Amino acid sequence: VVLKRLFMSRTNRPPLSLSRMIQKMKLPGRENKTAVVVGMVTDDVQILEVPKLKVCALRVSSRARSRILKAGGKILTFDQLALESPKG
């Protein structure tokens, strides 16, 4: 799935807002998982509190990066994710 998304055009890889990612990661069973985004993660000023997240993305905006790291989260590249969990 990731490889297929990497080969998509930029039009078909829309950015993902921080609020949407938080909403998806709050679902049951996803507490200690890594959010993998094949695209850009952008900041959302409507969210006041950012929980601790572990994110792997192609790009992260500077404000989203600072908010995730300030909350104690971690941002990975795909290379780092492959080294950390090679089997997925």
MARKOL-318276 format. One record per atom (N, C-alpha, C): x, y, z; atom name; residue in three letters. Coordinates in nm, 4 decimals, always signed. Each point is the difference from the previous one (the first is absolute). Layout:
[[X Y Z] 'CA' 'ALA'],
...
# end
This chain:
[[+0.0828 -0.1186 +0.0000] 'N' 'VAL'],
[[-0.0828 +0.1186 +0.0000] 'CA' 'VAL'],
[[+0.0876 +0.1255 +0.0000] 'C' 'VAL'],
[[+0.1065 -0.0008 +0.0800] 'N' 'VAL'],
[[+0.0873 +0.1172 +0.0084] 'CA' 'VAL'],
[[+0.0701 +0.0233 -0.1330] 'C' 'VAL'],
[[+0.0500 -0.1056 -0.0617] 'N' 'LEU'],
[[+0.0696 +0.0131 -0.1277] 'CA' 'LEU'],
[[-0.0929 +0.0560 -0.1077] 'C' 'LEU'],
[[-0.1231 -0.0483 -0.0016] 'N' 'LYS'],
[[-0.0974 +0.0488 -0.0975] 'CA' 'LYS'],
[[-0.0259 +0.1496 +0.0197] 'C' 'LYS'],
[[-0.0103 +0.0426 +0.1249] 'N' 'ARG'],
[[-0.0236 +0.1413 +0.0294] 'CA' 'ARG'],
[[+0.1213 +0.0860 -0.0327] 'C' 'ARG'],
[[+0.1210 -0.0549 +0.0156] 'N' 'LEU'],
[[+0.1207 +0.0760 -0.0317] 'CA' 'LEU'],
[[+0.0075 +0.0335 -0.1484] 'C' 'LEU'],
[[-0.0514 -0.0875 -0.0840] 'N' 'PHE'],
[[+0.0045 +0.0221 -0.1439] 'CA' 'PHE'],
[[-0.1139 +0.0877 -0.0514] 'C' 'PHE'],
[[-0.0926 +0.0377 +0.0869] 'N' 'MET'],
[[-0.1109 +0.0854 -0.0416] 'CA' 'MET'],
[[+0.0484 +0.1427 -0.0236] 'C' 'MET'],
[[-0.0747 +0.0722 -0.0806] 'N' 'SER'],
[[+0.0338 +0.1404 -0.0238] 'CA' 'SER'],
[[-0.0309 +0.0824 +0.1246] 'C' 'SER'],
[[+0.0523 +0.1201 +0.0044] 'N' 'ARG'],
[[-0.0206 +0.0866 +0.1163] 'CA' 'ARG'],
[[-0.1482 +0.0352 +0.0172] 'C' 'ARG'],
[[-0.0730 +0.0056 -0.1091] 'N' 'THR'],
[[-0.1428 +0.0293 +0.0070] 'CA' 'THR'],
[[-0.0737 -0.1089 +0.0764] 'C' 'THR'],
[[+0.0449 -0.1236 -0.0156] 'N' 'ASN'],
[[-0.0648 -0.1122 +0.0666] 'CA' 'ASN'],
[[+0.0588 -0.0293 +0.1375] 'C' 'ASN'],
[[+0.0924 +0.0834 +0.0466] 'N' 'ARG'],
[[+0.0553 -0.0133 +0.1352] 'CA' 'ARG'],
[[-0.0302 +0.1275 +0.0783] 'C' 'ARG'],
[[-0.1257 +0.0248 +0.0337] 'N' 'PRO'],
[[-0.0339 +0.1252 +0.0682] 'CA' 'PRO'],
[[+0.0576 +0.0032 +0.1413] 'C' 'PRO'],
[[+0.0213 +0.1205 +0.0554] 'N' 'PRO'],
[[+0.0537 +0.0100 +0.1357] 'CA' 'PRO'],
[[-0.1009 -0.0472 +0.1038] 'C' 'PRO'],
[[+0.0510 -0.0426 +0.1140] 'N' 'LEU'],
[[-0.0829 -0.0466 +0.1107] 'CA' 'LEU'],
[[+0.0184 +0.0971 +0.1154] 'C' 'LEU'],
[[-0.1094 +0.0513 +0.0529] 'N' 'SER'],
[[+0.0107 +0.0952 +0.1104] 'CA' 'SER'],
[[+0.0253 -0.0745 +0.1307] 'C' 'SER'],
[[+0.0566 +0.0719 +0.0940] 'N' 'LEU'],
[[+0.0316 -0.0567 +0.1307] 'CA' 'LEU'],
[[-0.1273 -0.0437 +0.0718] 'C' 'LEU'],
[[-0.1084 +0.0747 -0.0165] 'N' 'SER'],
[[-0.1256 -0.0360 +0.0667] 'CA' 'SER'],
[[-0.0562 -0.1313 -0.0534] 'C' 'SER'],
[[+0.0088 -0.0209 -0.1309] 'N' 'ARG'],
[[-0.0498 -0.1251 -0.0589] 'CA' 'ARG'],
[[+0.0836 -0.1184 +0.0481] 'C' 'ARG'],
[[+0.1319 +0.0207 +0.0117] 'N' 'MET'],
[[+0.0866 -0.1075 +0.0471] 'CA' 'MET'],
[[-0.0307 -0.0347 +0.1458] 'C' 'MET'],
[[-0.0210 +0.1015 +0.0831] 'N' 'ILE'],
[[-0.0339 -0.0236 +0.1409] 'CA' 'ILE'],
[[-0.1319 -0.0749 +0.0094] 'C' 'ILE'],
[[-0.0966 +0.0386 -0.0820] 'N' 'GLN'],
[[-0.1309 -0.0652 -0.0015] 'CA' 'GLN'],
[[+0.0134 -0.1480 -0.0371] 'C' 'GLN'],
[[+0.0814 -0.0310 -0.1002] 'N' 'LYS'],
[[+0.0175 -0.1389 -0.0430] 'CA' 'LYS'],
[[+0.0786 -0.0818 +0.1023] 'C' 'LYS'],
[[+0.0972 +0.0628 +0.0672] 'N' 'MET'],
[[+0.0828 -0.0737 +0.0953] 'CA' 'MET'],
[[-0.0691 -0.0203 +0.1346] 'C' 'MET'],
[[-0.1129 +0.0669 +0.0240] 'N' 'LYS'],
[[-0.0749 -0.0187 +0.1244] 'CA' 'LYS'],
[[-0.0905 -0.1230 -0.0051] 'C' 'LYS'],
[[-0.0150 -0.0611 -0.1162] 'N' 'LEU'],
[[-0.0851 -0.1179 -0.0126] 'CA' 'LEU'],
[[+0.0569 -0.1145 +0.0831] 'C' 'LEU'],
[[-0.0847 -0.0899 +0.0484] 'N' 'PRO'],
[[+0.0478 -0.1098 +0.0854] 'CA' 'PRO'],
[[+0.1015 -0.0892 -0.0715] 'C' 'PRO'],
[[+0.1039 -0.0376 +0.0729] 'N' 'GLY'],
[[+0.1031 -0.0879 -0.0534] 'CA' 'GLY'],
[[+0.1141 +0.0715 -0.0684] 'C' 'GLY'],
[[-0.0022 +0.1323 -0.0055] 'N' 'ARG'],
[[+0.1058 +0.0747 -0.0684] 'CA' 'ARG'],
[[+0.0823 +0.0858 +0.0960] 'C' 'ARG'],
[[-0.0060 -0.0291 +0.1294] 'N' 'GLU'],
[[+0.0634 +0.0857 +0.0995] 'CA' 'GLU'],
[[+0.1514 +0.0071 -0.0159] 'C' 'GLU'],
[[+0.0664 -0.1120 -0.0143] 'N' 'ASN'],
[[+0.1465 -0.0024 -0.0061] 'CA' 'ASN'],
[[+0.0521 -0.0302 -0.1402] 'C' 'ASN'],
[[-0.0765 +0.0333 -0.1004] 'N' 'LYS'],
[[+0.0391 -0.0268 -0.1386] 'CA' 'LYS'],
[[+0.0647 +0.1228 -0.0625] 'C' 'LYS'],
[[+0.0660 -0.0217 -0.1130] 'N' 'THR'],
[[+0.0614 +0.1081 -0.0757] 'CA' 'THR'],
[[-0.0935 +0.0400 -0.1136] 'C' 'THR'],
[[-0.0262 +0.1289 -0.0116] 'N' 'ALA'],
[[-0.0824 +0.0513 -0.1097] 'CA' 'ALA'],
[[+0.0894 +0.0177 -0.1221] 'C' 'ALA'],
[[-0.0304 -0.0704 -0.1090] 'N' 'VAL'],
[[+0.0790 +0.0081 -0.1227] 'CA' 'VAL'],
[[-0.0792 +0.0802 -0.1024] 'C' 'VAL'],
[[+0.0594 +0.1115 -0.0447] 'N' 'VAL'],
[[-0.0661 +0.0903 -0.0940] 'CA' 'VAL'],
[[+0.0871 +0.0125 -0.1238] 'C' 'VAL'],
[[-0.0530 -0.0420 -0.1150] 'N' 'VAL'],
[[+0.0723 +0.0168 -0.1253] 'CA' 'VAL'],
[[-0.0453 +0.1335 -0.0576] 'C' 'VAL'],
[[+0.0605 +0.1050 +0.0491] 'N' 'GLY'],
[[-0.0359 +0.1355 -0.0380] 'CA' 'GLY'],
[[+0.0507 +0.0959 +0.1058] 'C' 'GLY'],
[[-0.0613 +0.1172 +0.0068] 'N' 'MET'],
[[+0.0431 +0.1030 +0.0937] 'CA' 'MET'],
[[-0.0973 +0.0110 +0.1163] 'C' 'MET'],
[[+0.0548 +0.0191 +0.1200] 'N' 'VAL'],
[[-0.0801 +0.0239 +0.1193] 'CA' 'VAL'],
[[+0.0031 +0.1501 +0.0261] 'C' 'VAL'],
[[-0.1177 +0.0604 +0.0102] 'N' 'THR'],
[[-0.0083 +0.1443 +0.0222] 'CA' 'THR'],
[[-0.0582 +0.0291 +0.1376] 'C' 'THR'],
[[+0.0231 +0.1211 +0.0480] 'N' 'ASP'],
[[-0.0486 +0.0422 +0.1306] 'CA' 'ASP'],
[[-0.1470 +0.0397 -0.0100] 'C' 'ASP'],
[[-0.0700 -0.0094 +0.1124] 'N' 'ASP'],
[[-0.1384 +0.0440 +0.0079] 'CA' 'ASP'],
[[-0.0144 +0.0839 +0.1262] 'C' 'ASP'],
[[-0.0295 +0.1280 -0.0164] 'N' 'VAL'],
[[-0.0060 +0.0907 +0.1146] 'CA' 'VAL'],
[[-0.1251 -0.0211 +0.0847] 'C' 'VAL'],
[[-0.0968 -0.0753 -0.0492] 'N' 'GLN'],
[[-0.1218 -0.0252 +0.0768] 'CA' 'GLN'],
[[+0.0246 -0.0973 +0.1143] 'C' 'GLN'],
[[+0.1041 -0.0808 -0.0098] 'N' 'ILE'],
[[+0.0341 -0.0956 +0.1051] 'CA' 'ILE'],
[[+0.0875 +0.0709 +0.1019] 'C' 'ILE'],
[[-0.0446 +0.0016 +0.1249] 'N' 'LEU'],
[[+0.0767 +0.0681 +0.1038] 'CA' 'LEU'],
[[+0.1031 -0.0918 +0.0640] 'C' 'LEU'],
[[-0.0386 -0.1255 +0.0246] 'N' 'GLU'],
[[+0.0911 -0.0948 +0.0629] 'CA' 'GLU'],
[[+0.0329 -0.1120 -0.0971] 'C' 'GLU'],
[[+0.1294 -0.0260 -0.0148] 'N' 'VAL'],
[[+0.0443 -0.1082 -0.0876] 'CA' 'VAL'],
[[+0.0485 -0.1143 +0.0883] 'C' 'VAL'],
[[-0.0559 -0.1207 -0.0143] 'N' 'PRO'],
[[+0.0486 -0.1122 +0.0802] 'CA' 'PRO'],
[[+0.1348 -0.0497 -0.0511] 'C' 'PRO'],
[[+0.0614 -0.0882 +0.0764] 'N' 'LYS'],
[[+0.1281 -0.0582 -0.0397] 'CA' 'LYS'],
[[-0.0245 -0.0927 -0.1190] 'C' 'LYS'],
[[+0.0636 +0.0295 -0.1123] 'N' 'LEU'],
[[-0.0185 -0.0771 -0.1229] 'CA' 'LEU'],
[[+0.1341 -0.0470 -0.0536] 'C' 'LEU'],
[[-0.0021 -0.1125 -0.0674] 'N' 'LYS'],
[[+0.1166 -0.0485 -0.0728] 'CA' 'LYS'],
[[-0.0400 +0.0013 -0.1472] 'C' 'LYS'],
[[+0.0678 +0.0844 -0.0787] 'N' 'VAL'],
[[-0.0420 +0.0263 -0.1374] 'CA' 'VAL'],
[[+0.1129 -0.0306 -0.0967] 'C' 'VAL'],
[[-0.0328 -0.0673 -0.1097] 'N' 'CYS'],
[[+0.0925 -0.0214 -0.1106] 'CA' 'CYS'],
[[-0.0651 +0.0640 -0.1219] 'C' 'CYS'],
[[+0.0694 +0.0977 -0.0608] 'N' 'ALA'],
[[-0.0584 +0.0718 -0.1133] 'CA' 'ALA'],
[[+0.1084 +0.0414 -0.0978] 'C' 'ALA'],
[[-0.0425 +0.0290 -0.1235] 'N' 'LEU'],
[[+0.0943 +0.0515 -0.0989] 'CA' 'LEU'],
[[+0.0483 +0.1385 +0.0399] 'C' 'LEU'],
[[-0.0942 +0.0874 +0.0377] 'N' 'ARG'],
[[+0.0340 +0.1360 +0.0431] 'CA' 'ARG'],
[[-0.0912 +0.0392 +0.1149] 'C' 'ARG'],
[[+0.0516 +0.0864 +0.0873] 'N' 'VAL'],
[[-0.0792 +0.0530 +0.1109] 'CA' 'VAL'],
[[+0.0243 +0.1502 +0.0033] 'C' 'VAL'],
[[-0.1064 +0.0782 +0.0075] 'N' 'SER'],
[[+0.0174 +0.1453 +0.0058] 'CA' 'SER'],
[[+0.0704 +0.0379 +0.1302] 'C' 'SER'],
[[+0.0642 +0.1145 +0.0005] 'N' 'SER'],
[[+0.0811 +0.0395 +0.1157] 'CA' 'SER'],
[[-0.0850 +0.0174 +0.1258] 'C' 'SER'],
[[-0.1189 +0.0567 -0.0128] 'N' 'ARG'],
[[-0.0860 +0.0183 +0.1179] 'CA' 'ARG'],
[[-0.0534 -0.1327 +0.0510] 'C' 'ARG'],
[[-0.0361 -0.0908 -0.0901] 'N' 'ALA'],
[[-0.0471 -0.1319 +0.0425] 'CA' 'ALA'],
[[+0.1135 -0.0764 +0.0668] 'C' 'ALA'],
[[+0.1213 +0.0110 -0.0546] 'N' 'ARG'],
[[+0.1168 -0.0665 +0.0578] 'CA' 'ARG'],
[[+0.0256 +0.0494 +0.1421] 'C' 'ARG'],
[[-0.0036 +0.1306 +0.0193] 'N' 'SER'],
[[+0.0273 +0.0547 +0.1328] 'CA' 'SER'],
[[-0.1078 -0.0402 +0.1002] 'C' 'SER'],
[[-0.1256 -0.0051 -0.0425] 'N' 'ARG'],
[[-0.1079 -0.0387 +0.0919] 'CA' 'ARG'],
[[+0.0075 -0.1472 +0.0375] 'C' 'ARG'],
[[+0.0343 -0.0869 -0.0958] 'N' 'ILE'],
[[+0.0114 -0.1433 +0.0293] 'CA' 'ILE'],
[[+0.1167 -0.0250 +0.0944] 'C' 'ILE'],
[[+0.1139 +0.0619 -0.0277] 'N' 'LEU'],
[[+0.1176 -0.0198 +0.0846] 'CA' 'LEU'],
[[-0.0191 +0.0607 +0.1386] 'C' 'LEU'],
[[-0.0702 +0.1114 +0.0094] 'N' 'LYS'],
[[-0.0257 +0.0640 +0.1285] 'CA' 'LYS'],
[[-0.0884 -0.0882 +0.0881] 'C' 'LYS'],
[[-0.0895 -0.0767 -0.0615] 'N' 'ALA'],
[[-0.0888 -0.0896 +0.0743] 'CA' 'ALA'],
[[+0.0698 -0.1297 +0.0396] 'C' 'ALA'],
[[+0.1272 -0.0154 -0.0369] 'N' 'GLY'],
[[+0.0724 -0.1225 +0.0344] 'CA' 'GLY'],
[[-0.0088 -0.1064 -0.1070] 'C' 'GLY'],
[[-0.0473 +0.0355 -0.1166] 'N' 'GLY'],
[[-0.0126 -0.0950 -0.1098] 'CA' 'GLY'],
[[+0.1307 -0.0195 -0.0740] 'C' 'GLY'],
[[-0.0070 -0.0794 -0.1051] 'N' 'LYS'],
[[+0.1190 -0.0330 -0.0778] 'CA' 'LYS'],
[[-0.0364 +0.0050 -0.1478] 'C' 'LYS'],
[[+0.0907 +0.0552 -0.0814] 'N' 'ILE'],
[[-0.0216 +0.0075 -0.1445] 'CA' 'ILE'],
[[+0.1090 -0.0806 -0.0685] 'C' 'ILE'],
[[-0.0418 -0.0921 -0.0865] 'N' 'LEU'],
[[+0.0928 -0.0891 -0.0694] 'CA' 'LEU'],
[[-0.0099 +0.0198 -0.1505] 'C' 'LEU'],
[[+0.1082 -0.0350 -0.0686] 'N' 'THR'],
[[-0.0043 -0.0115 -0.1451] 'CA' 'THR'],
[[-0.0287 -0.1462 -0.0330] 'C' 'THR'],
[[-0.0234 -0.0289 -0.1253] 'N' 'PHE'],
[[-0.0273 -0.1386 -0.0380] 'CA' 'PHE'],
[[+0.1235 -0.0880 +0.0190] 'C' 'PHE'],
[[+0.1201 +0.0559 -0.0181] 'N' 'ASP'],
[[+0.1232 -0.0758 +0.0241] 'CA' 'ASP'],
[[+0.0107 -0.0392 +0.1467] 'C' 'ASP'],
[[-0.0274 +0.0944 +0.0889] 'N' 'GLN'],
[[+0.0073 -0.0275 +0.1431] 'CA' 'GLN'],
[[-0.1063 -0.1011 +0.0413] 'C' 'GLN'],
[[-0.1179 +0.0080 -0.0594] 'N' 'LEU'],
[[-0.1066 -0.0947 +0.0315] 'CA' 'LEU'],
[[+0.0382 -0.1408 -0.0437] 'C' 'LEU'],
[[+0.0639 -0.0121 -0.1163] 'N' 'ALA'],
[[+0.0415 -0.1316 -0.0497] 'CA' 'ALA'],
[[+0.1055 -0.0615 +0.0915] 'C' 'ALA'],
[[+0.0881 +0.0823 +0.0556] 'N' 'LEU'],
[[+0.1007 -0.0515 +0.0926] 'CA' 'LEU'],
[[-0.0613 -0.0359 +0.1347] 'C' 'LEU'],
[[-0.0967 +0.0779 +0.0436] 'N' 'GLU'],
[[-0.0613 -0.0214 +0.1306] 'CA' 'GLU'],
[[-0.0911 -0.1223 +0.0021] 'C' 'GLU'],
[[-0.0809 -0.0160 -0.1030] 'N' 'SER'],
[[-0.0891 -0.1165 -0.0074] 'CA' 'SER'],
[[+0.0033 -0.0559 -0.1419] 'C' 'SER'],
[[+0.0979 -0.0847 -0.0305] 'N' 'PRO'],
[[+0.0169 -0.0486 -0.1372] 'CA' 'PRO'],
[[-0.1141 -0.0875 -0.0514] 'C' 'PRO'],
[[-0.0756 -0.0631 +0.0879] 'N' 'LYS'],
[[-0.1078 -0.0882 -0.0452] 'CA' 'LYS'],
[[-0.1351 +0.0699 -0.0043] 'C' 'LYS'],
[[-0.0016 +0.1279 +0.0327] 'N' 'GLY'],
[[-0.1252 +0.0741 -0.0105] 'CA' 'GLY'],
[[-0.0681 +0.0281 +0.1290] 'C' 'GLY'],
# end
